[in-house]
Amino acid sequence: LHDALPISLLSTDSNVGVKHLTGVIGIARIYYGIADNILNVVWFTLLINEIGMTDTHIALITAYTAINIPFAVWMLRGFMDEIPIDLEDAAMIDGCSRLGALFRIVFPLMAPGLAATAVFSFLLSWNDFALALILTNSNAKTLPLIVMSFITEEGILWGPMSAAATLILLPPVLFVIFAQRH
C-alpha cells in the first residue's frame, strides 16, 4: 500500500495529481486484466533464476509486491476518484496547504478504501500457490506449500493437513475482522 497510494494520488484528478498517469494506469489495468497468473510465474521464474535468488524470501517478497502494486493502484484510484476536488479546494481556501488538505481531508475519507485494498492485497499474497511453488524449493516455503507437503508417497495425511489448513485460515480471518472494525 505504501507504494500504491502515491501512484494513485498522482493519477487522480485532484490538485495533488498529474492527469497524464491515467494512461499508464489504464495500460496496467488492461495488462493485468488479460494476463493470467501463469504469465507472472514464468516471468518471475526467469528473472529470479537469472539473478540467482531462487528459493529466497526476498524473491517471494519482490514477486508479491510487483503483482500487488498495480492491483492496489487500480483499487485505490477508484476510491480516490470518488472524493470531490471541491473538498480539497475548500480546505486550501480555509488555509490548509496541499499537504494539509491531503492529511486532513483526503486520507480520512480514503480510510475505507485503504482498508479494503489492504485486505485484498493481503489475501492475494497469502493464498497464492503457483508462484511460491515455482520460486521456492525448501528454504522459503509459504504456508500453502507446507499444507501440500502432507501429500506423501504413502498417501494423504488428512488429519495434519486439515489441522494445518485450519490454522492457516486464522490470520486472514482475524485480519479481515480487524480491518472491518477500523
Secondary structure, DSSP 8 states (H G I E B T S, - for coil): -TTHHHHHHHTSSSTT--TTHHHHHHHHHHHHHHS-HHHHHHHHHHHHHHHT-TT-HHHHHHHHHHHHHHHHHHHHHHHHHTS-HHHHHHHHHTT--HHHHIIIIIHHHHHHHHHHHHHHHHHHHHT--HHHHHH-SSSS--HHHHHHTTEETTEE-HHHHHHHHHHHHHHHHHHHHHHHH-
